[in-house]
Amino acid sequence: MNTISKTGYLGGATRLRRIGEKLQAEGDKIYSDLGINFKASWFATYHTLVQANKPLTMQEITASIDFTHITVKNIVRELEENGYVKIKPNPNDARSKHVSLTVKGKNLLAKLQPVWKSIAFNLRMLLTSAHPNFIAIIDRVEKEMEQRPLRQRVLQQQAPEQITVCDYRPSLKPYFTDLVGAWLKHLLNGKLEKEDTLALEHPEKVYLKTGGFIFFAQNAAQQVLGCVALKRLNEHTFEFCKLYVHPEARKQGIATRLIERCIDRCRENAANELWLQTTNSMPEAHRLYDSLGFKDTAAPPEMLVLNRTQKIMRLHL
């Protein structure tokens, strides 16, 4: 390991930049080897212009890809020098310019698309070798940075409680039974359905022995703050159920962490669908499901629909 690798999280940003620079250099070599006059650093700006299919201002490009203005300006200048874009005055604002693709720039797309397809495939193989849901991790990091930037976290010296998600083990069974049981009894006025009773008394039989999983969220003191079960419906389909987070631990992203672990485990098992069933009395949960990409639909034939279920959703993986 080199010096930076030994610094742990402190060197995380440096290592991410190093990876990005290596990938960008490899991209440049790919284009060069194929005889295509293109740079990896141009991709985001060029792709944005292709997708827009109309002139864009520098500000619009910057906002679209979240690069700095000077970075976009330099890339646009390079694209212009190579004849791929043209810059004209903005008829609606004398202070800005319109950037659009030239005929040469549009024709370049036909050469780039098959290369991008191959690059995307191999990047997926490379990145998912580290984690099956690598892009979702990047999405989560970017969202966390937007909501609470690193500078704010450091200056406020408020270290969030460390939460880990682990798989089922026998010693954790009572927590599943007690936490989920108490919540369901309160939710259902003490009237549990047959499936609830069986799952609470024998979670390993209902979920684990049929190819499913159970996950627990714990803090640094090993206190269980939440849990969720992942039930196998068939060879390539799962349903997550019995999602619960302790009231005092809510609004910390624990429910999202538990669902994302379900999604990761589904992908690790080559599943293509993740289902859930819920009631209309939990609007906050529904907003979370919507944000994760779940869509309303009818139940699959393999699903045991509970009497209380009012809403069924599916995520295509």
N, C-alpha and C positions, 0 to 999 in steps of 0.2 A: 504494500500500500504506500502511496506517496504521502507527502506532508499534509496536503489538504484533506485527503481521504480519512486521515486520523483525527480530524477535528470534529467529526460527527455532524450534528445539525448546524453548528456554526459555519461550516464550510458548504452547507447545502446549496446556497445560491451560486457559489463559485463552481460547484460541480455541475449544476444544471446549465450554467452558461457554457462550461466546457463541453458538455454533451451537445448542446445546441450548435456550438461552433464546429464540432467534429461532423455533425450531421449536415450542416450547411456546406462544409468543405467537400464532403462526399457527394452532395447534390451537384455542386459545381463540376466535379470530375465526371459525373454521369452525363450531364448535358454536353460537356466538352467531348467525351468519348463518342457520343452519338452525333456529334457535329451540329448541335443546336446552340445557337448564340443566346444563351439565357443564363441567369444567375439565380441560385436558390434564394438569395436575399430579396429578389424582385417578386417572389411568388405572391405574397399577401396583397401587395399593391396591384399587381397585374390581375390577379384573380378577382379582386374587388371591382376593377374596371370591366372585366369580362361579364361578371354577374349583373352589374348595373345596366350594361348595354346602353349607357347614355353618358354625357359629360358629367364629371364630378369636380367639385372644388377640392382643394387641398384639405380643407377642414372636414369635408365629408369623408374623404378617404381616411384621414387620421382618426375620426370618430368611429369609423367602421372597423378598423383593425387595431385600434388602441395603441398605435405607435406614436412617437413624438413627432411634432410638426417638422423638425429639421431632418429627421430620418426619412419621412415620406418625401420631403422636398428633394433630398439627395437622390432617392430612388427614382423619382419622376424625372429628374434631370438625366440620369443614366438611361432610362427608357427612351427619353426624347433623343438623346445622342445616338441611340441605336435605331431610331426611326420607328419605334413601336407606339409612341404616343405623340400627340400634338397638344400644344397649350395655346389657348385663345382667351381673349378678354371675356369676363363674365358680363353678359348684357344686363344682368340684374344687380350687379354690385361691382363698381369700378375698382374696389380694393382687392378683389380676388380674381383668380383665373380659373378657367374651365379646362379640365384634363380629360382627354378621350383617346381611344385607340385609333391608330391609323389603319389603313387597309393592310399594311404589312403586319401590324400588331394583331389584327383579327385573324389573319391567315396563319400566324404562328401557333394559334390554339390547336389546330389540327395535328401539328407535330408534338405538342406538349401533352395532349390528353392521354395517349397510350403510355407515355413515360410516367405521367402522374399516377395512372392506374397501377403500374408496376411498383412505383415507389410507395404508394399507399399500402399495397399488399405486404410488401416487405417490412415497412415500418410497423405495421400491425403485428407481424410475426416477431419483430424485434422488441417492441414495447410490451406486448402481452407475455413475453417470456419472463418479464419481471412481475407482472400482475395482470390477471385476466380482464381487469376493468381499469386499465391505466388512464384512459382518457377521462373517465369519471373522476378519478383522483385529481387530475389537473383541473377539471371543472370545479371541484370542491375547494381546492387551494385558491383558485382565482376568486371564487365567491367569498371565501373567508377574508381574503386580502381587501376586497372591496368593502365588505361590511365593517372590518376593523383592521386598518393597516398596521404593519409591523411597528412603525414609529409610535403609533398610539399605544400599542400593547407594551412596548418597552418602557416608554415614559411613564405610563400609569402603573407599571410594575404589578399588573394584575394577571398572574399566571392562572389560566383556566384549569379547572380540575381535570386531571389526567384520566381519561376514560379508555378502557380497552374492551374489545369484544372477543369473547372466547367461546369455544364449542362446549357442548354438554359434557359433564362428567357426573358420576353418581352423587358426589357430595353436594352438587348444585340442585338436585331434583327437588328438595323441599322448598327452595326459593321459587321455582316455577309453580309448584302446587299452591304455595301460600300467596304469592303475589298475584298471579293470574286468577286464582280462585276467589280471593277477596274482592278483586275488581269486578269479576263477572257476577258474583252474587249481589254486589251493590247495583250493577248495571241492570240485572234481570230480576231485581227484587227477590233474590233467593231462589228463583226458579231456573235451575240449570237444565240444559237439554242433555239428552243421553250422551251425545258425543262429547260435550263439555266434561261431564263426570268421568268418562273413560279416559280422556286426554289428561285430566288433572291427576288422576290416580295412577295411570300407567303411561306417562309421556314417552318412555323409551319404546313401548310396544306400539303405540299409535304412530309415532313419527320415525324413530330411529330404525326399527326392525323392518320398516317398509321402504327404506332408502332415503329417508328424510333427515333433518338436522334440527337441533335446538341451539340457540345462541343466547349468551348472557352478556350484558354490559356491566362492567365493574369499575369502581374508582380505584385510586392508588391504595386505599386501605382494604381492598378486596371486598367491599360492600357491593352487593348486587343491586343495581339501580333500574334494570329493565331486562326484558327477555322477549324472544319471538321464536315461533316454531316454523319450520319449513317442511311442508308436507308434500311428498311425491305423489303426483296424480297418475303419471305414466312415465314411459321411458324418457321423454323429453319435456315434461311439463311439471311445474311445481306450483304450490299455493302457499303463501305465507299467512300465518294465523296466530292468534293469541299474542298479538303485539301489545306489550305493556311497558310503560315507563312510570316510575314512582313520581307522584305529584311534585315532590320537592326537588326532583331532578329534571323537570321538564324545561323546555326552551333552551336547552344546551346542545341540541342537535343529536341527542341520543337515539331518538326514533329513526332519524335519517341514517345514522350509522348502522343500526340494526337491519334496516331494510336494504341498505347497500351491501351488507354482508350476505344477505339472502341472494341479492342479484349476482354478486361475485361467485357464490357457491353454485348458483344455477349455471353460470357460464363455464365454470370449471367442470361441470358435469354435462356439458354439451346440450343444455336445455335451451329451448327457443321461446318459451312462454312462462311468465310468472303471473299468477292470479291472486286475487284477494276478494273477500266478501265482507261487507260492513253494513252499518245502519245509517240512517239519515241524521242521527243525533250527534254525529261527530264531525262538524264542518271543518275544524282545524285539521283533522286527519285527512279529510278529503282534499284540502288544499295542498297538503304534503304529497299525497298520491298524484295529484295533477302535476305538481312541479317535477316529479320523478318520471313522468311520462305515461302513467297508467291511464287507460281509456275505459269508459263505460261500455259494457257489452253483456251478452247473454252468457249464462253459465255453460261450461263444457260438460259433456255427458259424464265425465269421471268425477266431477265435483259433488260432494255431499253438501247440498245447500241447506243451511240451518233455517229453522222456522223464523228466526228473528231477522234474517238477511233481507235488506231492502235495496242493496246496491252491490253490483258485481263489476270488478274492473280487471283489466288485463294489460300487462306490459310485454310488448314484443321485444325479445332480446336479439 
